[in-house]
């Protein structure tokens, strides 16, 4: 077995485990699940703000929300008070 193939197998086992037991044994399953939910919620809220604040589709705002979601939310919190959601 060549070294690059062994490296690829090692990293694929770490980042893409084949069995759910891998997470259950390390205790990371619940943490990973919660973090995925939080990340998707932040992303969804940022995309929602990009549509709500412009009242139309703006590609620049959409890409900013998609690529820099936490910073996009902080920006709208500071500048536009979340486009009127906070009164």
C-alpha positions as CSV (number, residue, x, y, z in Angstrom):
1,X,0.0,0.0,0.0
2,X,1.4,3.4,-1.0
3,X,1.8,6.2,1.5
4,X,-0.7,8.6,-0.1
5,X,-3.4,5.9,-0.2
6,X,-2.8,5.1,3.5
7,X,-3.0,8.8,4.4
8,X,-6.3,9.1,2.5
9,X,-7.7,6.1,4.3
10,X,-6.7,7.5,7.6
11,X,-8.3,10.9,7.1
12,X,-11.4,9.4,5.6
13,X,-11.8,7.2,8.6
14,X,-11.4,10.2,10.9
15,X,-13.7,12.6,9.1
16,X,-16.2,10.2,7.6
17,X,-16.6,7.3,10.0
18,X,-18.4,4.3,8.6
19,X,-20.3,3.5,11.8
20,X,-22.4,5.5,14.3
21,X,-20.6,3.7,17.1
22,X,-17.5,5.8,16.4
23,X,-19.4,8.9,17.7
24,X,-21.1,7.1,20.5
25,X,-17.8,5.8,21.8
26,X,-16.1,9.1,21.8
27,X,-19.0,11.1,23.2
28,X,-19.1,13.5,20.3
29,X,-22.4,12.4,18.8
30,X,-24.6,14.8,20.8
31,X,-22.1,17.7,20.6
32,X,-21.8,17.3,16.8
33,X,-25.6,17.1,16.3
34,X,-26.2,20.2,18.4
35,X,-23.5,22.1,16.6
36,X,-25.0,21.2,13.2
37,X,-28.4,22.4,14.3
38,X,-26.9,25.7,15.6
39,X,-24.9,26.2,12.4
40,X,-27.9,25.6,10.1
41,X,-30.1,27.8,12.2
42,X,-27.6,30.7,12.0
43,X,-27.2,30.2,8.3
44,X,-31.0,30.1,7.8
45,X,-31.5,33.2,9.8
46,X,-28.8,35.1,7.8
47,X,-30.4,34.1,4.5
48,X,-33.8,35.1,5.9
49,X,-32.4,38.6,6.8
50,X,-30.9,39.0,3.3
51,X,-34.3,38.6,1.8
52,X,-36.2,40.6,4.5
53,X,-33.9,43.6,4.6
54,X,-33.9,44.1,0.8
55,X,-37.5,43.1,0.1
56,X,-36.2,41.4,-3.0
57,X,-33.4,39.1,-4.1
58,X,-30.0,40.8,-4.1
59,X,-27.2,38.4,-5.1
60,X,-24.6,40.3,-3.1
61,X,-26.5,40.2,0.1
62,X,-27.4,36.6,-0.4
63,X,-23.8,35.6,-0.9
64,X,-22.7,37.6,2.1
65,X,-25.3,35.9,4.2
66,X,-24.4,32.5,2.8
67,X,-20.6,32.8,3.2
68,X,-20.3,34.9,6.3
69,X,-23.6,34.1,8.2
70,X,-22.5,35.0,11.8
71,X,-20.9,38.3,10.7
72,X,-23.8,39.1,8.5
73,X,-26.2,38.8,11.5
74,X,-23.9,40.9,13.7
75,X,-23.7,43.6,11.0
76,X,-27.5,43.8,10.7
77,X,-27.9,43.7,14.5
78,X,-25.5,46.7,14.8
79,X,-26.6,48.7,11.7
80,X,-30.2,48.0,11.0
81,X,-31.3,46.5,14.3
82,X,-32.1,43.3,12.4
83,X,-34.2,45.2,9.8
84,X,-36.9,46.1,12.3
85,X,-37.2,42.8,14.1
86,X,-35.8,44.4,17.2
87,X,-37.8,47.5,18.4
